[in-house]
Amino acid sequence: MSDALSRCYSEDRPGTGAGVATVDSDIQMQAEVFTRRALRNKLGQFPTGVCVVTTRTPNGVPIGLTINSFAPVSLQPPLVSWSLSERSASLDVYRDCRHFAVSVLARSQEAVASRFANPGILDKFEGVATRRAFAGMPLVEGAVATFVCATYRTWPVGDHLLIVGKVLQIDGGEAEPLVFHQGRFTSMPLQETT
């Protein structure tokens, strides 16, 4: 390990605890200065899936939004995660909900992704084929995969709320997934298995 890395990651520093990384001020000063826009552009180089996350308000009204932050966390217990901006109008509902559902969209569902991403559309479900799952969670029909989850934990992290769910039910079909890359929707062709 280089001197810089050994100074950056230290298990023996007082107050850091075993395995906790700390950053020396000289290392931090050597780090490249970048803008939020530059960071966003670089993160856009990472292709992600596109999902609609749904839940119900305390009054039972279904709500949903488009995300590209969905990720697996653990197989045992079965956990998944996603994040929501602290500026989201739906933040309180998702933070406090007991259940939510994730529909991983197919390539043919770009219009659904755009609809659920548009804050100007009040009834995001109008004209979208859905079905109800466990706990009344709405799922998008035709999704590549669906996950109905119980909210496991939430954490404020930076300018987002990280939401972890325990998977209760899975479903879905075979279709080409919708992908978000470099600020636009695209696809990733399925490979034939032999």
N, CA and C of each residue as an Amber inpcrd file, in Angstrom:
protein
   582
   0.8520000  -1.1700000   0.0000000   0.0000000   0.0000000   0.0000000
   0.8970000   1.2330000   0.0000000   0.5430000   2.2190000  -0.8080000
   1.3420000   3.4420000  -0.8650000   1.2190000   4.2100000   0.4410000
   2.2090000   5.1030000   0.6850000   2.1690000   5.9230000   1.8980000
   0.8890000   6.7310000   1.9760000   0.4710000   7.2890000   0.8350000
  -0.7430000   8.1090000   0.8210000  -1.9540000   7.2790000   1.2100000
  -2.0610000   6.0740000   0.6500000  -3.2060000   5.2260000   0.9810000
  -3.1430000   4.7390000   2.4130000  -1.9540000   4.4080000   2.8810000
  -1.8600000   3.9370000   4.2580000  -2.2130000   5.0500000   5.2370000
  -1.9170000   6.3110000   4.8800000  -2.3220000   7.4270000   5.7390000
  -3.8220000   7.6670000   5.6410000  -4.3790000   7.4290000   4.4670000
  -5.7990000   7.6840000   4.2400000  -6.6630000   6.6550000   4.9590000
  -6.2720000   5.3870000   4.8810000  -7.0530000   4.3140000   5.4940000
  -6.2670000   3.7430000   6.6620000  -6.6570000   4.1180000   7.8500000
  -5.9270000   3.6860000   9.0310000  -6.8670000   3.0140000  10.0040000
  -6.4650000   1.8430000  10.4840000  -7.2640000   1.1340000  11.4770000
  -6.7720000   1.4210000  12.8930000  -5.6140000   2.0640000  13.0060000
  -5.0000000   2.2380000  14.3160000  -5.1520000   3.6370000  14.8930000
  -5.8320000   4.5140000  14.2090000  -5.9670000   5.8770000  14.7150000
  -6.9480000   5.9180000  15.8730000  -6.6290000   6.6730000  16.9000000
  -7.5670000   6.8170000  18.0110000  -8.8770000   7.4300000  17.5240000
  -9.9770000   6.8360000  17.9520000 -11.2920000   7.3870000  17.6280000
 -11.8340000   6.9970000  16.2740000 -11.0440000   6.2650000  15.4660000
 -11.5670000   5.9020000  14.1470000 -12.2180000   4.5430000  14.1570000
 -11.8320000   3.6550000  15.0700000 -12.3930000   2.3150000  15.0940000
 -11.7830000   1.4680000  13.9980000 -11.8150000   0.1750000  14.1830000
 -11.2190000  -0.7440000  13.2060000 -11.9370000  -0.6520000  11.8770000
 -11.1530000  -0.4920000  10.8340000 -11.6970000  -0.5270000   9.4830000
 -12.3900000   0.7390000   9.0270000 -12.4360000   1.7730000   9.8330000
 -13.0970000   3.0080000   9.4290000 -12.0830000   3.8930000   8.7210000
 -12.4110000   4.3360000   7.5210000 -11.4870000   5.1620000   6.7460000
 -11.5490000   6.6080000   7.2130000 -10.3820000   7.2360000   7.2990000
 -10.3040000   8.6640000   7.5730000  -9.4510000   9.2880000   6.4900000
  -9.6310000  10.5740000   6.2710000  -8.8950000  11.2640000   5.2160000
  -7.9820000  12.2960000   5.8450000  -6.6820000  12.1930000   5.5550000
  -5.7300000  13.2000000   6.0150000  -5.9740000  14.4880000   5.2520000
  -5.6700000  15.6100000   5.8830000  -5.8990000  16.8940000   5.2200000
  -5.0410000  17.0480000   3.9740000  -3.8050000  16.4850000   3.9730000
  -2.9720000  16.6170000   2.7740000  -3.5410000  15.8130000   1.6090000
  -4.1250000  14.6710000   1.8970000  -4.7640000  13.8720000   0.8400000
  -5.9850000  14.6230000   0.3150000  -6.7760000  15.1620000   1.2290000
  -7.9730000  15.8900000   0.8410000  -7.6190000  17.0900000  -0.0240000
  -6.5280000  17.7820000   0.3140000  -6.1230000  18.9470000  -0.4630000
  -5.6470000  18.5470000  -1.8530000  -5.1250000  17.3220000  -1.9950000
  -4.6550000  16.8570000  -3.2920000  -5.8080000  16.4130000  -4.1880000
  -6.9650000  16.1780000  -3.6040000  -8.1080000  15.7210000  -4.3930000
  -8.4870000  16.7840000  -5.4140000  -8.9170000  16.3190000  -6.5620000
  -9.3230000  17.2330000  -7.6340000 -10.5830000  17.9830000  -7.2210000
 -10.6000000  19.2580000  -7.4680000 -11.7830000  20.0610000  -7.2080000
 -12.6950000  19.9290000  -8.4240000 -13.9710000  19.6540000  -8.1760000
 -14.9050000  19.4920000  -9.2840000 -16.2420000  20.1220000  -8.9270000
 -16.9950000  20.4370000  -9.9500000 -18.3150000  21.0300000  -9.7530000
 -19.3620000  19.9260000  -9.6490000 -20.5250000  20.2990000  -9.1440000
 -21.6320000  19.3430000  -9.0980000 -21.9990000  18.8630000 -10.4890000
 -21.9610000  19.7830000 -11.4500000 -22.2820000  19.4270000 -12.8370000
 -21.2910000  18.3910000 -13.3710000 -19.9940000  18.5870000 -13.1010000
 -18.9740000  17.6330000 -13.5550000 -19.1870000  16.2640000 -12.9100000
 -19.5020000  16.2580000 -11.6150000 -19.7690000  14.9980000 -10.9310000
 -20.9890000  14.3140000 -11.5330000 -22.0430000  15.0800000 -11.7600000
 -23.2620000  14.5210000 -12.3550000 -22.9700000  13.9190000 -13.7310000
 -22.1680000  14.6100000 -14.5260000 -21.8120000  14.0960000 -15.8550000
 -21.0350000  12.7870000 -15.7590000 -20.1020000  12.7080000 -14.8170000
 -19.3320000  11.4670000 -14.6540000 -20.2130000  10.3390000 -14.1300000
 -21.0900000  10.6380000 -13.1840000 -22.0130000   9.6110000 -12.6940000
 -22.9350000   9.1310000 -13.8140000 -23.2390000  10.0150000 -14.7630000
 -24.0690000   9.6560000 -15.9120000 -23.4230000   8.6430000 -16.8300000
 -22.1170000   8.4300000 -16.6840000 -21.4280000   7.4050000 -17.4680000
 -21.7650000   5.9980000 -16.9750000 -22.3420000   5.9100000 -15.7900000
 -22.7100000   4.6190000 -15.2120000 -24.1440000   4.2910000 -15.6170000
 -24.3550000   3.2850000 -16.4770000 -25.7200000   2.9470000 -16.8900000
 -26.5010000   2.3540000 -15.7140000 -27.7400000   2.7700000 -15.5770000
 -28.5920000   2.2620000 -14.5000000 -29.9110000   1.7800000 -15.0650000
 -30.5840000   0.9510000 -14.3010000 -31.9450000   0.5820000 -14.6270000
 -32.8670000   1.7450000 -14.3020000 -34.0860000   1.6530000 -14.7980000
 -35.0920000   2.6910000 -14.5470000 -36.2740000   2.0160000 -13.8650000
 -36.7010000   2.5730000 -12.7480000 -37.7660000   1.9650000 -11.9500000
 -38.8270000   2.9910000 -11.5910000 -40.0230000   2.4920000 -11.3440000
 -41.0780000   3.2970000 -10.7310000 -41.2810000   2.7370000  -9.3290000
 -41.1790000   3.6050000  -8.3240000 -41.4210000   3.2140000  -6.9370000
 -42.7790000   3.7640000  -6.5350000 -43.6190000   2.8820000  -5.9990000
 -44.9750000   3.2740000  -5.6140000 -45.2160000   2.9660000  -4.1410000
 -46.1570000   3.6900000  -3.5800000 -46.6490000   3.4100000  -2.2370000
 -48.0310000   4.0400000  -2.1360000 -48.5590000   4.0810000  -0.9410000
 -49.8500000   4.7310000  -0.6950000 -49.6760000   5.7530000   0.4220000
 -50.3850000   6.8700000   0.2720000 -50.3720000   7.8860000   1.3210000
 -51.1300000   7.3390000   2.5290000 -51.0530000   7.9950000   3.6810000
 -51.8320000   7.5480000   4.8400000 -53.3350000   7.4640000   4.5500000
 -53.8170000   8.2430000   3.5700000 -55.2330000   8.1960000   3.1820000
 -55.5220000   7.1330000   2.1350000 -54.5050000   6.3590000   1.7380000
 -54.7030000   5.2800000   0.7780000 -54.5550000   5.6630000  -0.6800000
 -54.1640000   6.8980000  -0.9630000 -54.0020000   7.3580000  -2.3450000
 -52.6690000   6.8320000  -2.8860000 -52.6870000   6.1580000  -4.0570000
 -51.4240000   5.6710000  -4.6120000 -50.5720000   6.8170000  -5.1540000
 -49.2730000   6.7530000  -4.8930000 -48.3290000   7.7160000  -5.4620000
 -47.1560000   6.9350000  -6.0470000 -46.4360000   7.5790000  -6.9540000
 -45.2800000   6.9180000  -7.5490000 -44.3330000   7.9250000  -8.1580000
 -43.1020000   7.4960000  -8.3440000 -42.0970000   8.3370000  -8.9840000
 -41.0570000   7.4610000  -9.6670000 -40.3590000   8.0550000 -10.6280000
 -39.3160000   7.3550000 -11.3690000 -37.9780000   7.5510000 -10.6680000
 -37.2220000   6.4560000 -10.5600000 -35.8850000   6.5160000  -9.9560000
 -34.8900000   5.7390000 -10.8190000 -33.6100000   6.0260000 -10.6210000
 -32.5700000   5.1850000 -11.2130000 -31.5180000   4.8340000 -10.1620000
 -31.9100000   4.8930000  -8.8960000 -30.9840000   4.6210000  -7.7920000
 -31.2210000   3.2630000  -7.1410000 -32.0690000   2.4310000  -7.7220000
 -32.3870000   1.1190000  -7.1570000 -31.1460000   0.2270000  -7.1480000
 -30.9320000  -0.4940000  -6.0400000 -29.7670000  -1.3780000  -5.9430000
 -30.0400000  -2.5270000  -4.9730000 -29.4750000  -3.6970000  -5.2650000
 -29.5470000  -4.7940000  -4.2950000 -28.6300000  -4.4880000  -3.1170000
 -29.0000000  -4.9710000  -1.9330000 -28.1830000  -4.7720000  -0.7390000
 -27.7440000  -6.1130000  -0.1590000 -28.6910000  -7.0420000  -0.0040000
 -28.3980000  -8.3010000   0.6830000 -29.3490000  -9.3870000   0.1900000
 -28.8400000 -10.6260000   0.1320000 -29.7080000 -11.7620000  -0.1830000
 -30.2980000 -12.3660000   1.0780000 -29.5750000 -12.2750000   2.1970000
 -30.0660000 -12.8320000   3.4480000 -29.7910000 -11.8600000   4.5820000
 -30.7440000 -11.1040000   5.0600000 -32.1270000 -11.0680000   4.5840000
 -32.2090000 -10.3910000   3.2170000 -33.2970000 -10.6160000   2.4890000
 -33.4240000 -10.0110000   1.1560000 -33.7060000  -8.5130000   1.2560000
 -32.6960000  -7.6990000   0.9320000 -32.8210000  -6.2480000   1.0690000
 -32.4490000  -5.5530000  -0.2310000 -33.1680000  -4.4770000  -0.5280000
 -32.8770000  -3.6040000  -1.6690000 -32.8810000  -2.1640000  -1.1680000
 -32.3250000  -1.2600000  -1.9740000 -32.3070000   0.1440000  -1.5630000
 -32.5840000   1.0620000  -2.7430000 -32.9310000   2.2860000  -2.4150000
 -33.0650000   3.3670000  -3.3890000 -32.9740000   4.6700000  -2.6100000
 -32.8050000   5.7700000  -3.3170000 -32.6880000   7.0480000  -2.6210000
 -33.6160000   8.0850000  -3.2350000 -33.9880000   9.0460000  -2.3980000
 -34.9360000  10.0830000  -2.7830000 -34.3970000  11.4340000  -2.3250000
 -34.4520000  12.4220000  -3.1970000 -33.9740000  13.7620000  -2.8750000
 -34.7300000  14.3250000  -1.6780000 -33.9970000  15.0110000  -0.8110000
 -34.6450000  15.6390000   0.3470000 -35.5940000  16.7550000  -0.0740000
 -35.5240000  17.1930000  -1.3370000 -36.4330000  18.2310000  -1.8460000
 -37.6990000  17.6460000  -2.4630000 -37.8070000  16.3260000  -2.5260000
 -38.9670000  15.6970000  -3.1500000 -40.2470000  16.0140000  -2.3780000
 -41.2970000  16.3260000  -3.1120000 -42.6000000  16.5860000  -2.4900000
 -43.1410000  15.3370000  -1.8010000 -42.6720000  14.1660000  -2.1970000
 -43.1410000  12.8930000  -1.6380000 -42.2630000  12.3770000  -0.5030000
 -41.2750000  13.1410000  -0.0940000 -40.3020000  12.6590000   0.8880000
 -40.9680000  12.1330000   2.1560000 -41.8710000  12.8940000   2.7470000
 -42.4970000  12.4790000   4.0050000 -43.2660000  11.1750000   3.8470000
 -43.9740000  11.0280000   2.7310000 -44.7700000   9.8150000   2.5080000
 -43.8630000   8.5950000   2.4140000 -42.8050000   8.6840000   1.6110000
 -41.9060000   7.5370000   1.4570000 -41.1060000   7.2610000   2.7300000
 -40.7140000   8.2880000   3.4460000 -39.9670000   8.0910000   4.6870000
 -40.8160000   7.3610000   5.7270000 -42.1160000   7.6620000   5.7520000
 -42.9850000   7.1240000   6.7890000 -43.7990000   5.9040000   6.3690000
 -43.7350000   5.5010000   5.0980000 -44.5810000   4.3900000   4.6420000
 -44.0970000   3.0560000   5.2160000 -45.0280000   2.1440000   5.3890000
 -44.6800000   0.8110000   5.8880000 -44.2730000  -0.1210000   4.7550000
 -44.8150000   0.1140000   3.5550000 -44.5200000  -0.7260000   2.3920000
 -44.3130000   0.1500000   1.1650000 -43.5570000  -0.3620000   0.2160000
 -43.4220000   0.2700000  -1.0940000 -43.1600000  -0.8250000  -2.1130000
 -43.3360000  -0.4880000  -3.3790000 -43.0960000  -1.4520000  -4.4570000
 -42.1970000  -0.8210000  -5.5040000 -41.3390000  -1.6370000  -6.0880000
 -40.4260000  -1.1970000  -7.1430000 -40.7550000  -1.9880000  -8.4000000
 -41.0500000  -1.2810000  -9.4910000 -41.2690000  -1.9050000 -10.7970000
 -40.0920000  -1.5270000 -11.6870000 -39.2870000  -2.5190000 -12.0780000
 -38.1490000  -2.3000000 -12.9720000 -38.7060000  -2.2730000 -14.3910000
 -38.5840000  -1.1330000 -15.0590000 -39.2750000  -0.9290000 -16.3290000
 -38.5910000  -1.6050000 -17.5090000 -39.4380000  -2.0030000 -18.4670000
 -38.9830000  -2.5850000 -19.7260000 -38.6930000  -1.4680000 -20.7240000
 -37.9310000  -1.7870000 -21.7540000 -37.5720000  -0.8140000 -22.7980000
 -38.8100000  -0.1510000 -23.3840000 -39.8830000  -0.9060000 -23.5080000
 -41.1200000  -0.3850000 -24.0980000 -41.8610000   0.5780000 -23.1730000
 -41.3640000   0.7970000 -21.9570000 -42.0740000   1.6180000 -20.9720000
 -41.4180000   2.9770000 -20.7290000 -40.7490000   3.4990000 -21.7300000
 -40.1260000   4.8170000 -21.6040000 -41.1660000   5.8910000 -21.2850000
 -42.3470000   5.8030000 -21.8980000 -43.4050000   6.7910000 -21.6390000
 -43.8610000   6.7320000 -20.1780000 -43.8920000   5.5290000 -19.6040000
 -44.2570000   5.3760000 -18.1890000 -43.1990000   6.0520000 -17.3160000
 -41.9260000   5.8230000 -17.6340000 -40.8360000   6.4530000 -16.8730000
 -40.9470000   7.9700000 -16.9330000 -41.2030000   8.4960000 -18.1150000
 -41.3190000   9.9510000 -18.2760000 -42.5200000  10.4960000 -17.5190000
 -43.6250000   9.7690000 -17.5480000 -44.8420000  10.2100000 -16.8610000
 -44.6140000  10.2990000 -15.3460000 -44.0190000   9.2540000 -14.7640000
 -43.8100000   9.2400000 -13.3150000 -42.6800000  10.1750000 -12.8790000
 -41.8650000  10.6280000 -13.8340000 -40.7910000  11.5820000 -13.5250000
 -41.2530000  13.0290000 -13.6230000 -42.4350000  13.2570000 -14.1850000
 -42.9270000  14.6130000 -14.4310000 -43.7040000  15.1310000 -13.2170000
 -43.1480000  16.0990000 -12.4700000 -43.8490000  16.6070000 -11.2920000
 -45.1240000  17.3770000 -11.6300000 -45.2900000  17.7750000 -12.8850000
 -46.4810000  18.5130000 -13.2900000 -47.7070000  17.6390000 -13.5090000
 -47.5200000  16.3330000 -13.5850000 -48.6520000  15.4120000 -13.7760000
 -49.1580000  14.9970000 -12.4050000 -50.4050000  15.3500000 -12.1020000
 -50.9620000  15.0490000 -10.7870000 -51.3040000  13.5730000 -10.6310000
 -52.0590000  13.0030000 -11.5920000 -52.4180000  11.5850000 -11.5130000
 -51.4800000  10.7920000 -12.4100000 -50.3920000  10.3530000 -11.8390000
 -49.3780000   9.6380000 -12.6150000 -49.8830000   8.2810000 -13.0960000
 -50.8950000   7.7290000 -12.4510000 -51.3920000   6.3960000 -12.7900000
 -52.3950000   6.4030000 -13.9400000 -52.9070000   7.5830000 -14.2980000
 -53.9060000   7.6690000 -15.3630000 -53.3270000   7.1320000 -16.6750000
 -54.0100000   6.1310000 -17.2360000 -53.5890000   5.5470000 -18.5050000
 -52.4450000   4.5530000 -18.3980000 -51.9770000   4.2600000 -17.1880000
 -50.8840000   3.3020000 -16.9910000 -51.4700000   2.0070000 -16.4360000
 -51.1840000   0.8940000 -17.1080000 -51.6840000  -0.4070000 -16.6560000
 -50.9560000  -0.8170000 -15.3780000 -51.7220000  -1.0150000 -14.3080000
 -51.1480000  -1.4300000 -13.0270000 -51.9790000  -2.5590000 -12.4420000
 -51.4280000  -3.2040000 -11.4540000 -52.1640000  -4.2060000 -10.6860000
 -51.7660000  -4.0520000  -9.2270000 -52.6240000  -4.5520000  -8.3480000
 -52.3330000  -4.4510000  -6.9180000 -51.6100000  -5.7000000  -6.4430000
 -50.6780000  -5.4760000  -5.5430000 -49.9250000  -6.5740000  -4.9470000
 -50.1600000  -6.5550000  -3.4400000 -49.3300000  -7.2600000  -2.7130000
 -49.4030000  -7.3200000  -1.2620000 -49.4980000  -5.9170000  -0.6680000
 -50.3040000  -5.7600000   0.3470000 -50.4980000  -4.4930000   1.0610000
 -51.0600000  -3.3970000   0.1600000 -51.6880000  -3.7950000  -0.9650000
 -52.3040000  -2.8270000  -1.8660000 -51.3230000  -2.0240000  -2.6900000
 -50.0620000  -2.4650000  -2.7380000 -49.0490000  -1.7160000  -3.4880000
 -49.3010000  -1.8310000  -4.9870000 -49.3520000  -0.6870000  -5.6950000
 -49.5300000  -0.7260000  -7.1460000 -48.2310000  -1.1280000  -7.8470000
 -48.3410000  -2.0580000  -8.7960000 -47.2130000  -2.4860000  -9.6220000
 -47.5010000  -2.1300000 -11.0650000 -46.4760000  -1.7540000 -11.8190000
 -46.6320000  -1.4370000 -13.2360000 -46.6670000  -2.7470000 -14.0160000
 -47.7490000  -2.9590000 -14.7640000 -47.8680000  -4.1520000 -15.6150000
 -46.7840000  -4.1400000 -16.6770000 -46.2580000  -5.3100000 -17.0020000
 -45.2560000  -5.4240000 -18.0540000 -43.8450000  -5.1210000 -17.6060000
 -43.6550000  -4.8860000 -16.3080000 -42.3120000  -4.5920000 -15.7960000
 -41.4190000  -5.8210000 -15.9110000 -40.1330000  -5.5850000 -16.0580000
 -39.1440000  -6.6620000 -16.1390000 -39.0870000  -7.4270000 -14.8140000
 -39.1730000  -6.7060000 -13.7040000 -39.1630000  -7.3060000 -12.3700000
 -39.9180000  -6.3850000 -11.4270000 -40.5530000  -6.9800000 -10.4270000
 -41.2170000  -6.1850000  -9.3940000 -40.8060000  -6.7080000  -8.0230000
 -40.7160000  -5.7770000  -7.0840000 -40.3350000  -6.0930000  -5.7120000
 -41.2960000  -5.3610000  -4.7860000 -42.0450000  -6.1040000  -3.9870000
 -42.8740000  -5.4860000  -2.9540000 -42.0780000  -5.5960000  -1.6600000
 -41.9430000  -4.4760000  -0.9710000 -41.0390000  -4.4080000   0.1840000
 -41.7110000  -3.8120000   1.4060000 -41.2480000  -4.2530000   2.5630000
 -41.5530000  -3.5790000   3.8250000 -40.3850000  -2.6390000   4.1000000
 -40.6810000  -1.4280000   4.5050000 -39.6040000  -0.4900000   4.8150000
 -38.7950000  -1.0440000   5.9820000 -37.5060000  -1.2050000   5.7560000
 -36.5940000  -1.8130000   6.7290000 -35.8680000  -0.7370000   7.5350000
 -35.2890000   0.2290000   6.8180000 -34.5990000   1.3490000   7.4560000
 -34.5680000   2.5330000   6.5040000 -34.4530000   3.7200000   7.0740000
 -34.2210000   4.9310000   6.2790000 -33.1230000   5.7360000   6.9640000
 -32.2850000   6.3740000   6.1450000 -31.2040000   7.2160000   6.6600000
 -31.0980000   8.4690000   5.8150000 -30.9900000   9.6400000   6.4430000
 -30.6190000  10.8220000   5.6720000 -29.1280000  10.7200000   5.3360000
 -28.8080000  10.8240000   4.0540000 -27.4180000  10.7270000   3.5960000
 -27.1850000  11.8680000   2.6170000 -26.3520000  12.8300000   2.9840000
 -26.1210000  13.9800000   2.1120000 -27.4290000  14.7000000   1.8420000
 -27.7290000  14.9190000   0.5580000 -28.9730000  15.6090000   0.1960000
 -30.0810000  14.6380000  -0.2020000 -29.9600000  13.3640000   0.2010000
 -30.9610000  12.3480000  -0.1200000 -31.3540000  11.5560000   1.1290000
 -32.4710000  10.8620000   1.0110000 -32.8930000   9.8920000   2.0120000
 -32.6540000   8.5210000   1.4040000 -31.8470000   7.6980000   2.0650000
 -31.6070000   6.3310000   1.6140000 -32.6730000   5.4470000   2.2370000
 -33.3780000   4.7060000   1.4050000 -34.4720000   3.8530000   1.8610000
 -34.1020000   2.4060000   1.5650000 -34.1220000   1.5750000   2.5980000
 -33.8400000   0.1510000   2.4430000 -35.1300000  -0.6070000   2.7150000
 -35.4410000  -1.5470000   1.8340000 -36.6480000  -2.3410000   1.9840000
 -36.3440000  -3.8200000   2.0790000 -37.1170000  -4.5260000   2.8910000
 -37.0320000  -5.9890000   2.9610000 -38.0080000  -6.5430000   1.9350000
 -37.4970000  -7.3420000   1.0130000 -38.3140000  -7.8570000  -0.0810000
 -39.2720000  -8.9180000   0.4520000 -40.5680000  -8.7150000   0.1760000
 -41.6110000  -9.6400000   0.6050000 -42.1510000 -10.4700000  -0.5510000
 -42.1060000  -9.8980000  -1.7610000 -42.7200000 -10.5560000  -2.9180000
 -41.9850000 -10.1070000  -4.1780000 -41.7310000 -11.0480000  -5.0930000
 -41.0880000 -10.7170000  -6.3690000 -41.9080000 -11.2900000  -7.5120000
 -41.7650000 -10.6670000  -8.6820000 -42.4750000 -11.1150000  -9.8790000
 -41.8170000 -10.4380000 -11.0780000 -42.3380000 -10.6990000 -12.2530000
 -41.8350000 -10.0280000 -13.4480000 -41.7530000 -10.9690000 -14.6240000
 -41.3870000 -10.4030000 -15.7700000 -41.3230000 -11.1870000 -16.9930000
 -40.0190000 -10.9640000 -17.7200000 -39.8790000 -11.6380000 -18.8430000
 -38.6820000 -11.5030000 -19.6770000 -38.9080000 -10.3850000 -20.6770000
 -38.1210000  -9.3610000 -20.5970000 -38.2000000  -8.2520000 -21.5490000
 -36.8800000  -7.5050000 -21.5160000 -36.6360000  -6.7360000 -22.5500000
 -35.4460000  -5.8950000 -22.5950000 -35.6340000  -4.7560000 -21.5930000
 -34.6710000  -4.5300000 -20.6880000 -34.8440000  -3.4880000 -19.6740000
 -34.6200000  -2.0870000 -20.2360000 -35.2940000  -1.1330000 -19.6360000
 -35.0460000   0.2740000 -19.9320000 -33.8110000   0.6940000 -19.1390000
 -32.9070000   1.4180000 -19.7860000 -31.6500000   1.8320000 -19.1670000
 -31.5280000   3.3510000 -19.2750000 -30.9390000   3.9670000 -18.2510000
 -30.6600000   5.3960000 -18.2710000 -29.1480000   5.5610000 -18.3220000
 -28.6650000   6.2780000 -19.3560000 -27.2240000   6.4470000 -19.5460000
 -26.9640000   7.7810000 -20.2210000 -26.0250000   8.5430000 -19.6920000
 -25.6460000   9.8470000 -20.2320000 -26.8540000  10.7780000 -20.4020000
 -27.7550000  10.7510000 -19.4170000 -28.8790000  11.6730000 -19.4120000
 -30.0250000  11.3180000 -20.3320000 -30.0410000  10.0890000 -20.8510000
 -31.1630000   9.7100000 -21.7280000 -31.4820000   8.2290000 -21.5640000
 -32.6930000   7.8700000 -21.9970000 -33.1150000   6.4780000 -21.9720000
 -32.4890000   5.7310000 -23.1350000 -32.1340000   4.4970000 -22.8920000
 -31.5940000   3.6290000 -23.9300000 -31.9660000   2.1980000 -23.5560000
 -31.3660000   1.2330000 -24.2040000 -31.6770000  -0.1580000 -23.8750000
 -30.4080000  -0.9830000 -23.8540000 -30.5430000  -2.1650000 -23.3110000
 -29.4520000  -3.1220000 -23.2580000 -30.0260000  -4.4430000 -23.7480000
 -29.6940000  -4.8510000 -24.9720000 -30.2890000  -6.0740000 -25.5180000
 -30.0130000  -7.2850000 -24.6320000 -31.0160000  -8.1450000 -24.5240000
 -30.8490000  -9.3810000 -23.7700000 -29.9180000 -10.3140000 -24.5220000
 -29.0510000 -10.9910000 -23.8020000 -28.1700000 -11.9920000 -24.3960000
 -28.8760000 -13.3400000 -24.3420000 -28.7910000 -14.0840000 -25.4330000
 -29.3820000 -15.4210000 -25.4320000 -28.5220000 -16.3360000 -24.5810000
 -29.1810000 -17.1460000 -23.7590000 -28.4540000 -18.1110000 -22.9380000
 -28.4650000 -19.4530000 -23.6390000 -27.3880000 -20.1920000 -23.4900000
 -27.3060000 -21.5080000 -24.1440000 -27.3940000 -22.6190000 -23.1470000
